[in-house]
Amino acid sequence: MPRFPAVGSREVIRVLVRLGFVLRRQAGTSHAIFRRASDNRRTVVPVHSRKTIKQRTLAAILRDVGIDMDEFRRLLTT
């Protein structure tokens, strides 16, 4: 299994926006819910300042949006 990069919520949100996801709502200041209208996929991103997202959480987000780690890394660097 490829190693997950240490990323924060800002980087994950940037990738989600590039994939066409839109912020639907935010539960307080801790979790943001994103949805893509084209295929109605949905994911939740924990938003905690200056904390990295745990590997299992990142894996769940990638599974929710339907991309693999290589695609995520490519979108992260562009």
Summary of the structure (lengths in Angstrom):
residues: 78
radius of gyration: 11.7
end to end distance: 22.9
largest distance: 33.9
contacts: 188
relative contact order: 0.23
helix: 38%
strand: 26%
